[in-house]
Each structure stands twice: as C-alpha cells, then as structure tokens.
Amino acid sequence: MKLEETSAQNSFKYSWILKRMYPFIKPYIPRIIIGFIIALPLGLLDGVTAFVLKPYMDYVIGGNELQFTFLGIDFHFTSLQLALIIPFCVVGFTAFQGLLQYINQYICVWTSQRITNDIKMKLFERLVYMHPQFFDENSSGVIISRYMNDPVTASTHFVEQLKTIVTTACSAIGLIAVMLYSSWQLAIVGVLVLVCAFLPASLLRKRIKKASNQNMVINGQMTTCVNETHSGNKVMAAYALQERQNDLFEKYTWESFRVTMSLNKRIIWLSPIMHLISSVGVAVILGCGTYLINRGTLTAGGFASFLASLLLLYKPVKSLSHSISYIQNCFVALSRILELFDCKSELTEKENPQELAGLKKEVAFENLSFEYTPGCEVLKNINLTVAKNETIAIVGNSGGGKSTLVNLLPRFYDIKSGALKFDGTDIREFSLASLRKNIAVVFQDNFLFSGTIRDNIMMGNPDASEKELQHALTAAHLQEFISTLPDGLDTEIGERGTTLSGGQRQRVAIARAILKDAPVIVLDEATSALDNESEAVVQKAMDNLMKNRTVFIIAHRLSTIKNADRIAVINHGELVELGTHDELMAIGNGQYKDLYEMQFRRQER
C-alpha cells in the first residue's frame, strides 16, 4: 500500500468513524462527560450579561424600584441598590465562568493528549510489524506524517473543537433564551438570520478533504527531504547538492503554502459573509424593535437586552462555523488513521503456527520463484539444498537476485511459488518470531541504533550473561577497540552509529549476531565496503561467527568463496551453476569462470 495514494474516502461517514474510534475514546468517557457537564453552564453564563441589561435599563437608568415575591418572601430594591448589586453580580458570574473555563480546558487538553498517545502507540505497534516491502514502497517522510502527525491533527483538535461546539451551543441556547424572554417576535427573526449566516460553512467539506490530503503528501515530502539531508549530508557536501536540496524544500514549502491558502481564502470568506448577513439581520431587528417599542409591547430595557444577546450570539455562531471546518479536517485525519489500521502486513502467520527449534538437517529451496511487483520475476525456479553446518557462497552478476534469495530465509518477503523449507517444513508453517530467532543476519551496511555499544550488542540476546557478552566481544575482535574508549561498552555511538568506522560497525553487528547464537547465518556482502585492513579484522570475526553453523554468504572476497563448501552462481534470477571452486572452474565457458576471470583474478594475484 502506497500511503501517498490515500483518499480518506470515508471522511464524511461520521457515525462509522466514531464507532471505529470508540475503543480509544471509551477509557476517557467519564472525563469527557465531566468536560461536557462543565461546558453547559460555561456556555449558558454568556447570557448573564445580556440578561442583566433589562433590569439595569428599566430600573437603574429608569429610576424605578424593583419589587417581587420569591418563595413567599417579598423583595424590594431601590434603583441605587440595584446600581451596586448588578455590577458585582456580573463580576462574580464572570469569575465563576473563568474558573469553569480553566477546569474545562485542562480536562480537554488532558483527554485529547491521552487519546493522541493511545492512537500513536497503537499505530506504531502496527508499524513495527509491517513487512519490509511496506517500507520499500513508502518514504520516511510520508510514514512520519501519517503515523505521527495525523493522530495529533485528529484527536487533539477533535476533542478541542468538540468542546468548543458544546460550549458554543450552550452559549447560543442561553442567549436565545434571553432573546425569547425579551421578545419572542424578535427572537424568531434573529434565529432565522443566524441560520442563514451558518449555512456557508457546510459548503466547504469536500474542499477541506482535498486540501488536507494534499497537505499530508506535501508534508511527507518535506520530511523526507529533511531526513535525506541529514542522512546523506556527506554525499550532499561531496557533490555540492546543497542548492538541489534547498530548491526541493522550497518547492514543497510553496506547494504547501498554495494548498493552504487555496483552502483559507474560502474559509476566510465566511467572516465577511456572516458580517453581511448579520448586519442585514440587525437592521431588520432595529426596525422591528422600534415598532414594538412604539406600540408599547417592548420596553427599552428589553430591547437593549435583546440586542446585546443578538450581538453576543454572533461571536459563538461565527466560532461554531470555524469549528465545524476544523472538525471536518479532523474527520479527514481520522479517516486516514483508520486506513492505517486497516493496512495489514502481507506476511501473515497461520492460526496455530509451529515453533522452529533449531536446524537439524537442511534448508531447501524447491522450485522457488519470487517477484516484488506482479509480472516481474526476480527469482525463477530456484532449486537448492544446503545441509546443516554447510557454508554456501552466493555469487553472480549485480542485480541478479543474490540479496533477494537470502532475504527470503528470514521471511522478509513471501515467495510467489514453490517452497522454502527448514527440515522439510515450509517456513510459512512457523511463527515469524521462532523462524527469525534461528537466523542471524549481518548486512553490508549494518544499522546500529542510537544508544551504547552494549545496547546494540545485547539486542542479539537481551538475556545474555556477562560471560557470553565477553565471549562475543572476543570472537568479534572488539576488545582492543573497546579498551581505548573512555566509557568502554557504555560509549554512546550516536544515530546510526555515526561515531564508529565502517569496520567497527561491522564488528559490533557481528558481535550481536554471535550473541544471538542462531544456527543459520546470513552474510550479505559484509566486507565489501571496507578497506583492506578493516576487512582483514572483520573477516576474522566472521570466521568465528561461521563456526559450526549453516552459512549463506554473498561474497566478493576470493578467500571466502574458495573456503565455502559450495558456490551457487545466480544470474538473472536463475541458479545457473553449483559446485566447489575447482568444479566450477573446470566448466568450459562457465559463468563462474568468467566471473572469476573478471573479478577475482586480481585478488588472487
């Protein structure tokens, strides 16, 4: 699955998305409910200021006394008393509203961050078990964007905007209640005007979806550009590629700017449109209000309270329109997240797989064919049997399928047809964990993780004793090098082990493989990128690793090939020759003989 080809096609299926996301929301429902309960009075209190304008105008400004009976008790307030009481009540309500707002915001942020973390962790758990071809097809930037940025966009903004919608809706209800209390006739006109002002937001859904998907792809390309600049900094400097990388980043930045502005110029239009619609509504209400006051059915205080409510209502409705736009963007991100959850690894295990417990007899390739892309075979009808503790060297032309062949052993990829068997059992019958536990791989460019030398070696066997660790160090010829380091095994090696030389990285990888103590070893041109001195030391370490094990080695070094029990020649995806060095050299016009004359004769001299 290519993540750049995302469509977020279910982004308008709101109930379906929420149902799928419910397991992430469920643990935090009590806090969400508390947040919503707080949001109710938080919004309703917006109407207090507008509500008190009526008694203030009618009694304080008008100089009238307020008398009423509540629970059988008569109350009497002069205009002077009301002039003191009403402002203090407004301040008190505002302070209480501020406290509720703080509590509500804290609960909202806490909940959204926890949901974001849960989604990120679940997505990353799926990511680490994805098959290697998934990483071949998708750039690091797109993966980071989809697995790290989308959860933030979705859950953080979703909870925040949902809280805003609830608060705004309650505020609108409170203000509409004040409007109805002041004048039900004017309230009908005001609500109709606000509904008209709200409609334009619903027209932006598809544009938001398209822009969100485009930005996701562009942001992924920008992240890839940054990653490549970091990882390839020496190549960039050596070939003067700084301007190229800078131009690429500028290109992606301007593309993102163009997409963002294309969307925002539509969203920004909401504000003037709503202003225009609202101003028409206010003009109508001013005329109607004047008419009602002249008829004596509405007091000046009631009209002032109504007008204040209407103007206060404009702000939450405006924010509600923007919140709905943001919510749609969140649903697009949620839809993309669900696409990731639906993206399954192509390497599947049987329901009750067997456990591989070592190699007893042989590894056999039987009529094996493989292809990365349909219709383009990389390996064709490979038949090869390798006995236990046998070392087989794999040679051939570049791009002929050598690395692909050994990558099938730990089942990094699944074969197209035929079978790959350990002791007569197809490797697809075994659990991936037990299969890979029995295979150690040393690559040409071994990846070391950030951390210490000890951390990287112990990855081969986290339960290994100190004695086993020291044995691995000795066998990998690392002790002398480690003794020169101030912190020894606990020396930090930086990202990808950049503080170590190529030979040192290879020996750390070999020590890791030795500590794993797997019966099958795969060496993928492990010394091809080293100088002669480093190669000699690494070769000694490899010799220790290969003792009493079944070894598949992609070799370019003549001594390694000659010392192998047999040599398999793979050209254009086919096994063309198989035998010892002497047997293959005896074949007239043989492909191994031609390879030897072209590549290995100089080494022998």
C-alpha positions, 0 to 999 in steps of 0.5 A: 500500500502506497500511503501517498495514494490515500483518499480518506474516502470515508471522511464524511461517514461520521457515525462509522468513524466514531464507532471505529474510534470508540475503543480509544475514546471509551477509557476517557468517557467519564472525563469527557462527560465531566468536560461536557457537564462543565461546558453547559453552564460555561456556555449558558453564563454568556447570557448573564450579561445580556440578561442583566441589561433589562433590569439595569435599563428599566430600573437603574437608568429608569429610576424605578424600584424593583419589587417581587415575591420569591418563595413567599418572601417579598423583595424590594430594591431601590434603583441605587441598590440595584446600581451596586448589586448588578455590577458585582453580580456580573463580576462574580458570574464572570469569575465563576465562568473563568474558573469553569473555563480553566477546569474545562480546558485542562480536562480537554487538553488532558483527554485529547493528549491521552487519546493522541498517545493511545492512537500513536502507540497503537499505530506504531505497534502496527508499524513495527510489524509491517513487512519490509516491502511496506517500507520499500514502497513508502518514504520516511517522510510520508510514514512520519506524517501519517503515523505521527502527525495525523493522530495529533491533527485528529484527536487533539483538535477533535476533542478541542473543537468538540468542546468548543461546539458544546460550549458554543451551543450552550452559549447560543441556547442561553442567549436565545433564551434571553432573546425569547424572554425579551421578545419572542417576535424578535427572537424568531427573526434573529434565529432565522438570520443566524441560520442563514449566516451558518449555512456557508460553512457546510459548503466547504467539506469536500474542499477541506478533504482535498486540501488536507490530503494534499497537505499530508503528501506535501508534508511527507515530502518535506520530511523526507527531504529533511531526513535525506539531508541529514542522512546523506549530508556527506554525499550532499557536501561531496557533490555540492547538492546543497542548492538541489536540496534547498530548491526541493524544500522550497518547492514543497514549502510553496506547494504547501503554502498554495494548498493552504491558502487555496483552502483559507481564502474560502474559509476566510470568506465566511467572516465577511459573509456572516458580517453581511448577513448579520448586519442585514439581520440587525437592521431588520431587528432595529426596525422591528424593535422600534415598532414594538417599542412604539406600540408599547409591547417592548420596553427599552430595557428589553430591547437593549437586552435583546440586542446585546444577546443578538450581538453576543450570539454572533461571536459563538455562531461565527466560532461554531462555523470555524469549528465545524471546518476544523472538525471536518479536517479532523474527520479527514485525519481520522479517516486516514488513521483508520486506513492505517489500521486497516493496512495489514502486513502481507506476511501473515502467520497461520492460526496455530503456527509451529515453533522452529527449534533449531536446524537439524538437517537442511534448508531447501529451496524447491522450485522457488520463484519470487517477484516484488511487483506482479509480472516481474520475476526476480527469482525463477525456479530456484532449486537448492539444498544446503545441509546443516553446518554447510557454508554456501557462497552466493555469487553472480552478476549485480542485480541478479537476485543474490540479496533477494534469495537470502532475504527470503530465509528470514521471511522478509518477503513471501515467495510467489511459488514453490517452497522454502523449507527448514527440515522439510517444513515450509517456513510459512508453517512457523511463527515469524518470531521462532523462524527469525530467532534461528537466523542471524543476519549481518548486512553490508551496511549494518544499522546500529541504533542510537544508544551504547555499544552494549545496547546494540550488542545485547539486542542479539540476546537481551538475556545474555550473561556477562560471560557470553557478552565477553565471549562475543566481544572476543570472537568479534575482535572488539576488545582492543577497540573497546579498551581505548574508549573512555566509557568502554561498552557504555560509549554512546555511538550516536544515530546510526552509529555515526561515531564508529568506522565502517569496520567497527560497525561491522564488528559490533553487528557481528558481535550481536549476531554471535550473541544471538547464537542462531544456527543459520547465518546470513552474510550479505556482502559484509566486507565489501565496503571496507578497506583492506585492513578493516576487512582483514579484522572483520573477516576474522570475526566472521570466521568465528561467527561461521563456526559450526553453523549453516552459512549463506554468504554473498561474497566478493572476497576470493578467500571466502568463496574458495573456503565455502563448501559450495558456490551457487552462481545466480544470474538473472534470477536463475541458479545457473551453476553449483559446485566447489571452486575447482568444479566450477572452474573446470566448466568450459565457458562457465559463468563462474569462470568468467566471473572469476576471470573478471573479478577475482583474478586480481585478488588472487594475484 
